[in-house]
Amino acid sequence: MAGTPVNTAQEGERELNFWESLYLPEIFKGLGYSFNKFANEPEYTQQYPEEQWYPPDGYRGRPVLVEEEGSPRCVSCNLCAKACPPMAISMQSQEIDDPADPKEREPQWFEINMLRCIYCGYCEEVCPEEAIVMSKEYDLTFQSRDEAVFGIERLLQPAEQLIDRLNYLKSYRDPQFGEQWEFQKDNNLHSLKDRHFLQWLKEEGMDELETTHTREEAATPSDDMDWGSKREGPPESSYDSPGPGASEAP
């Protein structure tokens, strides 16, 4: 048995006329509003890829290595690889024998797996030299997994091309530099020995370096070495010697 229709209209509710009950006039009103916006409003859509979007300085694109004077700024401290959540960064260090180079180490090879990278920027945050920064490059395509592994040749970019990001990091990390505090030379006593910066600190009058970082270390003759008390072998255990009545092995 069919149900009985119930009028759910509330008291004082306006009743629709004949044209409003057809809903067609309201549909045409909505279409007219949309076409009016199409004709009179400015276009916000970019015709990608013909029109490329230029990100702001704070945008986190793919990470790159900063190149200065033909060599990477990286000192191969491995902090970026340790801080990377998806473990997308791997590297191998090598020593630098050039006395004119202020660094003692640099990466022998450096790789970032862009399929693993999540663009979090942790590598940029922990880098003490600002040697790895987030670029503005966001359009990455690969035809194989091997192409997604960027070596040091593809990661290096001159510092002149990254000046916008480097200036942003300077204002972001040190907003009060020169206003609330100044650089203190004592903060750099942890630097390594025989470096140009330490020599500059010594010339500026930091005499403490003569007894710490710039002191000469004389080699100790082997005859004068004192290794402490005489070392004996491990104590004999009762389990090592055969007990009474035990027969020796043939």
Buried (B, 14 or more C-beta within 10 A) or exposed (E): EEEEEEEEEEEEEEEEEEEEEEEEEEEEEEEEEEEEEEEEEEEEEEEEEEEEEEBEBEBBBBBBBBBEEEEBBBBBBBBBBEBBEEEBBBBEBEEBEEEEEEBBBBBEEBBBBBEBBEEBBBBBBBBEEBBBBBBBEEEEEEEEEEEBBBEBEBBBBEBEEBEBBBEBBEEEEEEEEEEEEEEEEEEBEEEEEEBEEBEEBBEEEBEEBEEEBBEEEEEEEEEEEEEEEEEEEEEEEEEEEEEEEEEEEE
